[in-house]
Amino acid sequence: MKLSPSLERFINWVEGEDVFPVPEAKPVPRARKAPARRRRKTGAPFFRPGKTLPVVYDMIAVIVCITVILTLLITVSWLPRFGGETNPHLNEVYARYIESGLDEAGAVNTVAGMILDYRAFDTLGESNVLFIAVCSVLILLRADRKEKDGSLNIPELQIPWSAPSEDPVFRASAYILVPATALFGIYVVLNGHLSAGGGFSGGAVIGASMILYVNAFGWEKMDRFFTYNTYKWIMFFSLITYTVLKTWSFYTGANGIESGIPLGNPGAILSSGLILPLNICVGLVVACTMYSFYALFRKGGIGNGK
Amino acid sequence: MNLAVAFLLGFLIVCAAAVALTKNLLAAVLIQMGYSTIMSVIWLLLESPDLAITEAAVGAGVTSILFFVALLRIGAIARARKEERKK
């Protein structure tokens, strides 16, 4: 199919090739010397940057700093006391969460019930923001060059620590810490609705364990189970699952239909409706985000290329 | 506001001032890591365990590691002498 030239040019531009010709540099005419500035008629010299003493700048900086610090401190001193009885946030919303949180959301952890049941749309927006952040970092930091046959080549940057670590203390401690940390992270994600934690904290811990693994054992071993395709599909499926599950919940809730999601016994693992699957989705997104930030910073690409 | 919380908050103020005033970038990142750890303890004392876990994992964990990698990329960390002896 023959494409129109402007469409071809657009496609070439999207793929990173130069489509706009750089114009020839024209010789710049020599500028005439500017006339000397005259002082104002009142006789007072006006503020000339570059000719004022540096002491003035320092004084202004200190005064601005002190003003900002005092303003913030005075504002903070007007805040109500921690845990006071007449705090303005103790209204009917708070009463509803405390009294009916366990019955309506089914979660023993009221915070998890709040962020994944009452305000699940905000959490979807937050996962979306994580995804957008990773996309921006990918655009900025991914170092890829196209080979002759069109496949991507992600070069190893000239950093001597791309190989598995040779430090025996580090490797021995990583042998113990990586499975322990990963297991703890999975525990925090799965118990989000029962005890403290949830998707975000658990995902961060799992991401940290992946970073430790790749530091201790090298990129080749990481590539055995976590390539760029894995990362892409995990992010995609987690977000899509979250959206589909919550769409069902919103649809039935807005139209007054029974949603048919079992709440279960509060206190059991398989309880509280949709909170467990949503925690898993959020945990996977956060873990992939943390690891991908590290890989992009360190190496310029997730996985070993191609 | 008992003595323990007041002591930890004073430590936070000292950490914050030290991060701003130190000239060595590596030291600044390490002090920032300590700040996040103490902040995680304070979150626990303010009765928010979710925030404590997240702050410990993210602040004292992943963000500090990302800072270190950024410093590595700009050459602000001295490379290990073992690697240089190999070359």
Interface residues (C-beta under 8 A of the other chain):
Chain A: F82 N109 V111 A112 I159 P160 W161 E166 V188 S195 A196 G197 G198 F200 S201 A204 V205 G207 A208 I211 M290 F293 Y294 F297 R298
Chain B: L46 P49 D50 A52 I53 T54 A57 V58 G61 V62 I65 L66 V69 A70 L72 R73 R79 A80 K82 E83
